[in-house]
């Protein structure tokens, strides 16, 4: 598990997100934890590290959060969070997505193909038809994450995005 710390256009700390696997860092993020703050202090990213400010700059001067970056980071978090398919807990990380795609190709080539698939609850035996079902369901789950990202970007374009929306509407794990 990796924790990333995000900042907005002005460099002020916004939020943290936890990711199950390392990959490309979302824009405006770092694995360097911001300093402990007290009172009205805020943390601002300098490009090399965090600095403490006595207080937040005037909010009238603060630009909007970098919604596309925040939304992309949240989508990635949802995408790799895993899901349950036919009662099986399935890892939806990028490696797992690639592995099930390869197994699905083999299931198409050889309809008598079967395998032992590892889930977080242990190994399960899957027939070619079941492999295709898992691959299809995983693909639908991942696509639902991208669809939610698209919906949120539409809300940004319409000027109706809110911070609460960033946590709502993602597919159930």
Backbone as JSON Lines, residues from 0, in Angstrom:
{"i":0,"aa":"X","n":[0.87,-1.17,0.0],"ca":[0.0,0.0,0.0],"c":[0.91,1.22,0.0]}
{"i":1,"aa":"X","n":[0.6,2.16,-0.86],"ca":[1.36,3.41,-0.94],"c":[0.38,4.56,-0.71]}
{"i":2,"aa":"X","n":[0.8,5.54,0.08],"ca":[-0.01,6.73,0.31],"c":[0.6,7.86,-0.5]}
{"i":3,"aa":"X","n":[-0.25,8.52,-1.28],"ca":[0.18,9.68,-2.05],"c":[-0.49,10.91,-1.47]}
{"i":4,"aa":"X","n":[0.23,12.02,-1.45],"ca":[-0.25,13.27,-0.91],"c":[-0.42,14.24,-2.09]}
{"i":5,"aa":"X","n":[-1.6,14.8,-2.24],"ca":[-1.95,15.62,-3.4],"c":[-2.0,17.09,-3.03]}
{"i":6,"aa":"X","n":[-1.64,17.94,-3.99],"ca":[-1.74,19.37,-3.8],"c":[-2.43,20.0,-5.0]}
{"i":7,"aa":"X","n":[-2.98,21.19,-4.79],"ca":[-3.7,21.91,-5.84],"c":[-2.77,22.78,-6.67]}
{"i":8,"aa":"X","n":[-3.35,23.56,-7.54],"ca":[-2.6,24.4,-8.45],"c":[-1.65,25.32,-7.69]}
{"i":9,"aa":"X","n":[-2.08,25.83,-6.53],"ca":[-1.23,26.73,-5.76],"c":[-0.21,25.99,-4.9]}
{"i":10,"aa":"X","n":[-0.24,24.67,-4.93],"ca":[0.72,23.89,-4.17],"c":[0.25,23.51,-2.78]}
{"i":11,"aa":"X","n":[-0.94,23.97,-2.36],"ca":[-1.42,23.65,-1.01],"c":[-1.91,22.22,-0.94]}
{"i":12,"aa":"X","n":[-1.56,21.55,0.15],"ca":[-1.99,20.17,0.4],"c":[-3.51,20.09,0.36]}
{"i":13,"aa":"X","n":[-4.02,19.08,-0.38],"ca":[-5.47,18.9,-0.52],"c":[-5.93,17.65,0.2]}
{"i":14,"aa":"X","n":[-5.3,16.51,-0.12],"ca":[-5.79,15.24,0.41],"c":[-4.72,14.18,0.2]}
{"i":15,"aa":"X","n":[-4.98,13.02,0.8],"ca":[-4.13,11.87,0.54],"c":[-5.0,10.76,-0.04]}
{"i":16,"aa":"X","n":[-4.37,9.91,-0.84],"ca":[-5.05,8.73,-1.38],"c":[-4.13,7.54,-1.15]}
{"i":17,"aa":"X","n":[-4.73,6.39,-0.89],"ca":[-3.96,5.17,-0.71],"c":[-4.17,4.29,-1.92]}
{"i":18,"aa":"X","n":[-3.07,3.79,-2.47],"ca":[-3.11,2.92,-3.64],"c":[-2.53,1.58,-3.27]}
{"i":19,"aa":"X","n":[-3.11,0.51,-3.82],"ca":[-2.65,-0.83,-3.51],"c":[-1.36,-1.2,-4.22]}
{"i":20,"aa":"X","n":[-1.06,-0.56,-5.34],"ca":[0.15,-0.89,-6.06],"c":[0.76,0.38,-6.6]}
{"i":21,"aa":"X","n":[2.07,0.35,-6.75],"ca":[2.76,1.52,-7.28],"c":[2.61,1.55,-8.79]}
{"i":22,"aa":"X","n":[2.5,2.7,-9.34],"ca":[2.43,2.9,-10.77],"c":[2.87,4.32,-11.02]}
{"i":23,"aa":"X","n":[2.43,4.87,-12.12],"ca":[2.73,6.26,-12.4],"c":[2.02,7.13,-11.35]}
{"i":24,"aa":"X","n":[2.76,8.06,-10.77],"ca":[2.15,8.95,-9.79],"c":[1.19,9.89,-10.49]}
{"i":25,"aa":"X","n":[0.02,10.13,-9.9],"ca":[-0.88,11.14,-10.47],"c":[-0.18,12.49,-10.46]}
{"i":26,"aa":"X","n":[-0.54,13.38,-11.38],"ca":[0.05,14.72,-11.35],"c":[-0.21,15.37,-9.99]}
{"i":27,"aa":"X","n":[0.69,16.22,-9.6],"ca":[0.6,16.94,-8.33],"c":[0.44,15.99,-7.15]}
{"i":28,"aa":"X","n":[1.32,14.99,-7.08],"ca":[1.3,14.07,-5.94],"c":[2.73,13.67,-5.6]}
{"i":29,"aa":"X","n":[2.9,13.24,-4.37],"ca":[4.19,12.77,-3.9],"c":[3.96,11.75,-2.8]}
{"i":30,"aa":"X","n":[4.94,10.9,-2.59],"ca":[4.86,9.96,-1.47],"c":[5.45,10.57,-0.2]}
{"i":31,"aa":"X","n":[5.95,11.79,-0.3],"ca":[6.53,12.48,0.87],"c":[5.39,13.05,1.7]}
{"i":32,"aa":"X","n":[5.33,12.63,2.94],"ca":[4.25,13.05,3.84],"c":[4.42,14.52,4.22]}
{"i":33,"aa":"X","n":[3.31,15.28,4.22],"ca":[3.41,16.68,4.65],"c":[3.75,16.78,6.14]}
{"i":34,"aa":"X","n":[4.26,17.92,6.58],"ca":[4.61,18.07,7.99],"c":[3.36,18.13,8.87]}
{"i":35,"aa":"X","n":[3.54,17.85,10.15],"ca":[2.43,18.02,11.11],"c":[2.13,19.5,11.21]}
{"i":36,"aa":"X","n":[0.85,19.79,11.27],"ca":[0.41,21.19,11.3],"c":[-0.37,21.45,12.58]}
{"i":37,"aa":"X","n":[-0.41,22.7,12.99],"ca":[-1.22,23.08,14.14],"c":[-1.9,24.4,13.85]}
{"i":38,"aa":"X","n":[-2.99,24.61,14.56],"ca":[-3.69,25.87,14.42],"c":[-4.13,26.13,13.0]}
{"i":39,"aa":"X","n":[-3.72,27.28,12.47],"ca":[-4.13,27.68,11.13],"c":[-3.09,27.34,10.07]}
{"i":40,"aa":"X","n":[-2.06,26.6,10.44],"ca":[-1.0,26.28,9.49],"c":[-1.53,25.42,8.34]}
{"i":41,"aa":"X","n":[-0.91,25.58,7.17],"ca":[-1.17,24.75,6.0],"c":[0.17,24.32,5.43]}
{"i":42,"aa":"X","n":[0.15,23.25,4.65],"ca":[1.37,22.77,3.99],"c":[1.29,23.1,2.51]}
{"i":43,"aa":"X","n":[2.43,23.54,1.94],"ca":[2.5,23.84,0.51],"c":[3.71,23.12,-0.08]}
{"i":44,"aa":"X","n":[3.47,22.47,-1.23],"ca":[4.54,21.75,-1.94],"c":[5.39,22.76,-2.69]}
{"i":45,"aa":"X","n":[6.72,22.65,-2.56],"ca":[7.63,23.59,-3.2],"c":[8.24,23.04,-4.49]}
{"i":46,"aa":"X","n":[8.0,21.77,-4.75],"ca":[8.66,21.12,-5.88],"c":[9.76,20.19,-5.4]}
{"i":47,"aa":"X","n":[10.24,20.45,-4.19],"ca":[11.28,19.61,-3.59],"c":[10.87,19.06,-2.23]}
{"i":48,"aa":"X","n":[9.87,19.66,-1.63],"ca":[9.42,19.25,-0.31],"c":[8.26,20.12,0.13]}
{"i":49,"aa":"X","n":[7.77,19.84,1.33],"ca":[6.66,20.61,1.89],"c":[7.19,21.76,2.72]}
{"i":50,"aa":"X","n":[6.49,22.88,2.69],"ca":[6.79,23.99,3.59],"c":[5.54,24.31,4.38]}
{"i":51,"aa":"X","n":[5.75,24.79,5.59],"ca":[4.62,25.21,6.43],"c":[4.36,26.69,6.19]}
{"i":52,"aa":"X","n":[3.08,27.01,6.08],"ca":[2.66,28.41,6.04],"c":[1.85,28.68,7.3]}
{"i":53,"aa":"X","n":[1.94,29.86,7.83],"ca":[1.23,30.2,9.07],"c":[-0.28,30.07,8.9]}
{"i":54,"aa":"X","n":[-0.76,30.37,7.7],"ca":[-2.19,30.24,7.42],"c":[-2.38,30.1,5.92]}
{"i":55,"aa":"X","n":[-3.57,29.68,5.55],"ca":[-3.89,29.53,4.13],"c":[-3.97,30.91,3.48]}
{"i":56,"aa":"X","n":[-3.54,30.99,2.23],"ca":[-3.7,32.26,1.53],"c":[-5.18,32.63,1.42]}
{"i":57,"aa":"X","n":[-5.44,33.87,1.13],"ca":[-6.82,34.34,0.97],"c":[-7.55,33.42,0.0]}
{"i":58,"aa":"X","n":[-8.69,32.82,0.42],"ca":[-9.4,31.9,-0.45],"c":[-9.88,32.54,-1.74]}
{"i":59,"aa":"X","n":[-10.06,33.85,-1.74],"ca":[-10.46,34.53,-2.96],"c":[-9.34,34.51,-4.0]}
{"i":60,"aa":"X","n":[-8.12,34.3,-3.54],"ca":[-6.97,34.23,-4.44],"c":[-6.63,32.78,-4.8]}
{"i":61,"aa":"X","n":[-7.2,31.83,-4.07],"ca":[-6.9,30.41,-4.28],"c":[-7.63,29.9,-5.52]}
{"i":62,"aa":"X","n":[-6.9,29.37,-6.48],"ca":[-7.56,28.81,-7.66],"c":[-8.32,27.53,-7.33]}
{"i":63,"aa":"X","n":[-9.18,27.12,-8.22],"ca":[-9.93,25.88,-8.07],"c":[-8.96,24.7,-7.93]}
{"i":64,"aa":"X","n":[-9.39,23.66,-7.23],"ca":[-8.55,22.46,-7.18],"c":[-8.31,21.91,-8.59]}
{"i":65,"aa":"X","n":[-7.27,21.17,-8.75],"ca":[-6.98,20.53,-10.03],"c":[-7.87,19.29,-10.14]}
{"i":66,"aa":"X","n":[-9.13,19.52,-10.47],"ca":[-10.12,18.44,-10.5],"c":[-9.72,17.28,-11.39]}
{"i":67,"aa":"X","n":[-9.23,17.5,-12.61],"ca":[-8.89,16.34,-13.44],"c":[-7.86,15.41,-12.78]}
{"i":68,"aa":"X","n":[-6.87,15.98,-12.13],"ca":[-5.87,15.14,-11.45],"c":[-6.46,14.42,-10.25]}
{"i":69,"aa":"X","n":[-7.27,15.13,-9.47],"ca":[-7.91,14.51,-8.31],"c":[-8.85,13.38,-8.75]}
{"i":70,"aa":"X","n":[-9.6,13.62,-9.81],"ca":[-10.54,12.62,-10.31],"c":[-9.8,11.41,-10.86]}
{"i":71,"aa":"X","n":[-8.72,11.64,-11.61],"ca":[-7.94,10.52,-12.16],"c":[-7.34,9.68,-11.04]}
{"i":72,"aa":"X","n":[-6.83,10.32,-10.0],"ca":[-6.25,9.58,-8.87],"c":[-7.33,8.76,-8.16]}
{"i":73,"aa":"X","n":[-8.51,9.35,-8.0],"ca":[-9.61,8.63,-7.34],"c":[-10.11,7.46,-8.19]}
{"i":74,"aa":"X","n":[-10.15,7.67,-9.52],"ca":[-10.54,6.58,-10.42],"c":[-9.55,5.42,-10.32]}
{"i":75,"aa":"X","n":[-8.27,5.73,-10.32],"ca":[-7.25,4.69,-10.23],"c":[-7.41,3.92,-8.91]}
{"i":76,"aa":"X","n":[-7.66,4.64,-7.84],"ca":[-7.86,4.0,-6.53],"c":[-9.05,3.05,-6.61]}
{"i":77,"aa":"X","n":[-10.17,3.48,-7.2],"ca":[-11.35,2.61,-7.34],"c":[-11.06,1.44,-8.26]}
{"i":78,"aa":"X","n":[-10.38,1.72,-9.36],"ca":[-10.08,0.68,-10.37],"c":[-9.3,-0.48,-9.78]}
{"i":79,"aa":"X","n":[-8.33,-0.21,-8.95],"ca":[-7.46,-1.29,-8.44],"c":[-7.92,-1.81,-7.08]}
{"i":80,"aa":"X","n":[-9.1,-1.37,-6.6],"ca":[-9.56,-1.75,-5.27],"c":[-10.06,-3.18,-5.18]}
{"i":81,"aa":"X","n":[-10.32,-3.82,-6.3],"ca":[-10.82,-5.19,-6.3],"c":[-12.34,-5.22,-6.35]}
{"i":82,"aa":"X","n":[-12.87,-6.38,-6.69],"ca":[-14.31,-6.56,-6.76],"c":[-14.63,-8.01,-6.45]}
{"i":83,"aa":"X","n":[-15.89,-8.3,-6.33],"ca":[-16.34,-9.67,-6.11],"c":[-17.13,-10.12,-7.32]}
{"i":84,"aa":"X","n":[-16.75,-11.25,-7.89],"ca":[-17.41,-11.8,-9.07],"c":[-17.83,-13.22,-8.75]}
{"i":85,"aa":"X","n":[-19.11,-13.48,-8.84],"ca":[-19.66,-14.81,-8.51],"c":[-19.16,-15.3,-7.16]}
{"i":86,"aa":"X","n":[-19.13,-14.41,-6.18],"ca":[-18.71,-14.77,-4.84],"c":[-17.21,-14.87,-4.63]}
{"i":87,"aa":"X","n":[-16.42,-14.62,-5.69],"ca":[-14.97,-14.69,-5.59],"c":[-14.39,-13.29,-5.47]}
{"i":88,"aa":"X","n":[-13.55,-13.03,-4.45],"ca":[-12.88,-11.73,-4.39],"c":[-11.78,-11.69,-5.46]}
{"i":89,"aa":"X","n":[-11.89,-10.73,-6.37],"ca":[-10.96,-10.66,-7.5],"c":[-10.13,-9.38,-7.42]}
{"i":90,"aa":"X","n":[-8.83,-9.55,-7.52],"ca":[-7.89,-8.43,-7.58],"c":[-8.08,-7.74,-8.93]}
{"i":91,"aa":"X","n":[-8.25,-6.43,-8.92],"ca":[-8.42,-5.7,-10.17],"c":[-7.23,-4.77,-10.45]}
{"i":92,"aa":"X","n":[-6.1,-5.03,-9.8],"ca":[-4.9,-4.27,-10.09],"c":[-4.48,-4.49,-11.54]}
{"i":93,"aa":"X","n":[-3.62,-3.64,-12.03],"ca":[-3.22,-3.7,-13.43],"c":[-2.59,-5.05,-13.8]}
{"i":94,"aa":"X","n":[-1.79,-5.63,-12.9],"ca":[-1.19,-6.94,-13.2],"c":[-2.28,-8.0,-13.35]}
{"i":95,"aa":"X","n":[-3.23,-8.0,-12.44],"ca":[-4.31,-8.97,-12.48],"c":[-5.17,-8.8,-13.74]}
{"i":96,"aa":"X","n":[-5.41,-7.55,-14.12],"ca":[-6.16,-7.31,-15.35],"c":[-5.45,-7.95,-16.54]}
{"i":97,"aa":"X","n":[-4.15,-7.79,-16.61],"ca":[-3.38,-8.39,-17.7],"c":[-3.4,-9.9,-17.66]}
{"i":98,"aa":"X","n":[-3.28,-10.47,-16.47],"ca":[-3.28,-11.93,-16.34],"c":[-4.6,-12.54,-16.76]}
{"i":99,"aa":"X","n":[-5.71,-11.94,-16.34],"ca":[-7.01,-12.5,-16.7],"c":[-7.27,-12.31,-18.19]}
{"i":100,"aa":"X","n":[-6.76,-11.24,-18.78],"ca":[-6.9,-11.05,-20.23],"c":[-6.16,-12.16,-20.98]}
{"i":101,"aa":"X","n":[-4.95,-12.48,-20.53],"ca":[-4.2,-13.57,-21.16],"c":[-4.91,-14.9,-21.0]}
{"i":102,"aa":"X","n":[-5.47,-15.15,-19.83],"ca":[-6.21,-16.4,-19.6],"c":[-7.46,-16.44,-20.48]}
{"i":103,"aa":"X","n":[-8.1,-15.29,-20.68],"ca":[-9.29,-15.24,-21.53],"c":[-8.93,-15.54,-22.98]}
{"i":104,"aa":"X","n":[-7.81,-15.02,-23.44],"ca":[-7.36,-15.33,-24.81],"c":[-7.15,-16.83,-24.95]}
{"i":105,"aa":"X","n":[-6.51,-17.45,-23.96],"ca":[-6.29,-18.89,-24.02],"c":[-7.63,-19.64,-23.99]}
{"i":106,"aa":"X","n":[-8.59,-19.15,-23.21],"ca":[-9.91,-19.78,-23.15],"c":[-10.63,-19.69,-24.49]}
{"i":107,"aa":"X","n":[-10.4,-18.62,-25.24],"ca":[-10.99,-18.48,-26.58],"c":[-10.32,-19.46,-27.54]}
{"i":108,"aa":"X","n":[-9.0,-19.59,-27.43],"ca":[-8.25,-20.5,-28.3],"c":[-8.61,-21.95,-28.01]}
{"i":109,"aa":"X","n":[-8.72,-22.27,-26.71],"ca":[-8.97,-23.66,-26.3],"c":[-10.16,-23.72,-25.35]}
{"i":110,"aa":"X","n":[-11.36,-24.0,-25.87],"ca":[-12.55,-24.05,-25.03],"c":[-12.5,-25.11,-23.92]}
{"i":111,"aa":"X","n":[-11.56,-26.06,-24.0],"ca":[-11.44,-27.06,-22.93],"c":[-10.45,-26.63,-21.85]}
{"i":112,"aa":"X","n":[-9.89,-25.44,-22.01],"ca":[-8.91,-24.88,-21.07],"c":[-9.53,-24.72,-19.68]}
{"i":113,"aa":"X","n":[-8.76,-25.0,-18.65],"ca":[-9.15,-24.71,-17.28],"c":[-7.9,-24.31,-16.51]}
{"i":114,"aa":"X","n":[-8.1,-23.65,-15.38],"ca":[-6.94,-23.21,-14.6],"c":[-7.3,-23.08,-13.13]}
{"i":115,"aa":"X","n":[-6.27,-22.91,-12.32],"ca":[-6.41,-22.59,-10.89],"c":[-6.13,-21.1,-10.78]}
{"i":116,"aa":"X","n":[-7.14,-20.31,-10.43],"ca":[-6.99,-18.86,-10.32],"c":[-6.88,-18.49,-8.85]}
{"i":117,"aa":"X","n":[-5.89,-17.68,-8.52],"ca":[-5.68,-17.28,-7.14],"c":[-6.52,-16.04,-6.81]}
{"i":118,"aa":"X","n":[-7.34,-16.17,-5.77],"ca":[-8.1,-15.04,-5.24],"c":[-7.55,-14.75,-3.85]}
{"i":119,"aa":"X","n":[-7.99,-13.68,-3.24],"ca":[-7.53,-13.38,-1.88],"c":[-8.05,-14.41,-0.87]}
{"i":120,"aa":"X","n":[-9.07,-15.18,-1.27],"ca":[-9.61,-16.23,-0.4],"c":[-8.99,-17.6,-0.7]}
{"i":121,"aa":"X","n":[-8.08,-17.66,-1.67],"ca":[-7.44,-18.92,-2.03],"c":[-7.68,-19.23,-3.5]}
{"i":122,"aa":"X","n":[-7.2,-20.4,-3.91],"ca":[-7.32,-20.8,-5.31],"c":[-8.7,-21.34,-5.61]}
{"i":123,"aa":"X","n":[-9.15,-21.08,-6.84],"ca":[-10.41,-21.63,-7.35],"c":[-10.13,-22.23,-8.72]}
{"i":124,"aa":"X","n":[-10.88,-23.27,-9.06],"ca":[-10.78,-23.87,-10.39],"c":[-11.78,-23.18,-11.3]}
{"i":125,"aa":"X","n":[-11.31,-22.77,-12.47],"ca":[-12.19,-22.11,-13.43],"c":[-12.11,-22.82,-14.77]}
{"i":126,"aa":"X","n":[-13.27,-23.02,-15.39],"ca":[-13.32,-23.54,-16.74],"c":[-13.09,-22.38,-17.71]}
{"i":127,"aa":"X","n":[-12.91,-22.71,-18.98],"ca":[-12.72,-21.67,-19.99],"c":[-13.89,-20.69,-19.96]}
{"i":128,"aa":"X","n":[-15.11,-21.21,-19.87],"ca":[-16.29,-20.36,-19.85],"c":[-16.3,-19.44,-18.62]}
{"i":129,"aa":"X","n":[-15.88,-19.97,-17.47],"ca":[-15.82,-19.15,-16.26],"c":[-14.73,-18.09,-16.37]}
{"i":130,"aa":"X","n":[-13.59,-18.44,-16.97],"ca":[-12.51,-17.47,-17.18],"c":[-13.04,-16.3,-18.01]}
{"i":131,"aa":"X","n":[-13.78,-16.62,-19.07],"ca":[-14.33,-15.56,-19.91],"c":[-15.34,-14.71,-19.12]}
{"i":132,"aa":"X","n":[-16.11,-15.35,-18.25],"ca":[-17.05,-14.6,-17.42],"c":[-16.35,-13.68,-16.45]}
{"i":133,"aa":"X","n":[-15.28,-14.16,-15.82],"ca":[-14.52,-13.32,-14.88],"c":[-13.87,-12.17,-15.64]}
{"i":134,"aa":"X","n":[-13.28,-12.46,-16.79],"ca":[-12.63,-11.41,-17.58],"c":[-13.65,-10.35,-18.0]}
{"i":135,"aa":"X","n":[-14.81,-10.79,-18.42],"ca":[-15.85,-9.86,-18.85],"c":[-16.34,-9.01,-17.68]}
{"i":136,"aa":"X","n":[-16.56,-9.63,-16.53],"ca":[-17.03,-8.89,-15.35],"c":[-15.96,-7.92,-14.86]}
{"i":137,"aa":"X","n":[-14.68,-8.34,-14.88],"ca":[-13.6,-7.44,-14.46],"c":[-13.52,-6.25,-15.4]}
{"i":138,"aa":"X","n":[-13.64,-6.53,-16.7],"ca":[-13.59,-5.45,-17.69],"c":[-14.74,-4.46,-17.47]}
{"i":139,"aa":"X","n":[-15.93,-4.98,-17.15],"ca":[-17.09,-4.12,-16.89],"c":[-16.85,-3.27,-15.65]}
{"i":140,"aa":"X","n":[-16.25,-3.86,-14.62],"ca":[-15.94,-3.11,-13.39],"c":[-14.97,-1.98,-13.69]}
{"i":141,"aa":"X","n":[-13.88,-2.29,-14.39],"ca":[-12.88,-1.28,-14.72],"c":[-13.51,-0.19,-15.6]}
{"i":142,"aa":"X","n":[-14.33,-0.6,-16.57],"ca":[-14.97,0.4,-17.44],"c":[-15.91,1.3,-16.65]}
{"i":143,"aa":"X","n":[-16.59,0.73,-15.66],"ca":[-17.48,1.54,-14.82],"c":[-16.68,2.61,-14.07]}
{"i":144,"aa":"X","n":[-15.46,2.28,-13.68],"ca":[-14.6,3.28,-13.02],"c":[-14.26,4.42,-13.99]}
{"i":145,"aa":"X","n":[-13.93,4.07,-15.22],"ca":[-13.63,5.1,-16.21],"c":[-14.89,5.9,-16.56]}
{"i":146,"aa":"X","n":[-16.04,5.24,-16.61],"ca":[-17.29,5.96,-16.87],"c":[-17.56,6.99,-15.78]}
{"i":147,"aa":"X","n":[-17.31,6.61,-14.51],"ca":[-17.51,7.55,-13.41],"c":[-16.54,8.73,-13.54]}
{"i":148,"aa":"X","n":[-15.29,8.44,-13.9],"ca":[-14.33,9.51,-14.11],"c":[-14.85,10.47,-15.19]}
{"i":149,"aa":"X","n":[-15.37,9.93,-16.28],"ca":[-15.91,10.76,-17.35],"c":[-17.08,11.62,-16.85]}
{"i":150,"aa":"X","n":[-17.97,11.02,-16.06],"ca":[-19.1,11.78,-15.51],"c":[-18.61,12.94,-14.65]}
{"i":151,"aa":"X","n":[-17.6,12.69,-13.83],"ca":[-17.08,13.74,-12.97],"c":[-16.4,14.84,-13.78]}
{"i":152,"aa":"X","n":[-15.7,14.46,-14.84],"ca":[-15.08,15.48,-15.7],"c":[-16.15,16.32,-16.4]}
{"i":153,"aa":"X","n":[-17.28,15.7,-16.73],"ca":[-18.41,16.45,-17.28],"c":[-18.92,17.47,-16.25]}
{"i":154,"aa":"X","n":[-18.96,17.06,-14.97],"ca":[-19.39,17.98,-13.92],"c":[-18.4,19.13,-13.75]}
{"i":155,"aa":"X","n":[-17.11,18.84,-13.92],"ca":[-16.1,19.91,-13.88],"c":[-16.38,20.9,-15.0]}
{"i":156,"aa":"X","n":[-16.6,20.38,-16.21],"ca":[-16.86,21.25,-17.37],"c":[-18.12,22.08,-17.18]}
{"i":157,"aa":"X","n":[-19.12,21.5,-16.5],"ca":[-20.38,22.21,-16.27],"c":[-20.3,23.15,-15.07]}
{"i":158,"aa":"X","n":[-19.22,23.07,-14.29],"ca":[-19.07,23.91,-13.11],"c":[-19.92,23.44,-11.93]}
{"i":159,"aa":"X","n":[-20.32,22.16,-11.93],"ca":[-21.18,21.63,-10.86],"c":[-20.46,20.65,-9.95]}
{"i":160,"aa":"X","n":[-19.17,20.46,-10.12],"ca":[-18.42,19.49,-9.32],"c":[-18.34,19.96,-7.87]}
{"i":161,"aa":"X","n":[-18.42,18.99,-6.94],"ca":[-18.21,19.27,-5.52],"c":[-17.24,18.24,-4.98]}
{"i":162,"aa":"X","n":[-16.64,18.54,-3.85],"ca":[-15.71,17.6,-3.23],"c":[-16.4,16.29,-2.87]}
{"i":163,"aa":"X","n":[-17.66,16.35,-2.42],"ca":[-18.39,15.13,-2.07],"c":[-18.56,14.21,-3.27]}
{"i":164,"aa":"X","n":[-18.73,14.77,-4.45],"ca":[-18.93,13.95,-5.65],"c":[-17.74,13.06,-5.93]}
{"i":165,"aa":"X","n":[-16.57,13.48,-5.48],"ca":[-15.35,12.71,-5.72],"c":[-15.41,11.33,-5.06]}
{"i":166,"aa":"X","n":[-16.19,11.2,-4.0],"ca":[-16.3,9.92,-3.29],"c":[-17.58,9.17,-3.59]}
{"i":167,"aa":"X","n":[-18.43,9.71,-4.42],"ca":[-19.73,9.09,-4.7],"c":[-19.76,8.46,-6.08]}
{"i":168,"aa":"X","n":[-20.6,7.42,-6.24],"ca":[-20.9,6.89,-7.56],"c":[-19.93,5.89,-8.14]}
{"i":169,"aa":"X","n":[-18.91,5.5,-7.4],"ca":[-17.95,4.52,-7.91],"c":[-18.57,3.12,-7.84]}
{"i":170,"aa":"X","n":[-18.16,2.21,-8.73],"ca":[-18.73,0.86,-8.67],"c":[-18.38,0.17,-7.35]}
{"i":171,"aa":"X","n":[-19.3,-0.64,-6.88],"ca":[-19.09,-1.36,-5.62],"c":[-18.0,-2.4,-5.8]}
{"i":172,"aa":"X","n":[-17.12,-2.5,-4.83],"ca":[-16.05,-3.5,-4.91],"c":[-16.56,-4.93,-4.85]}
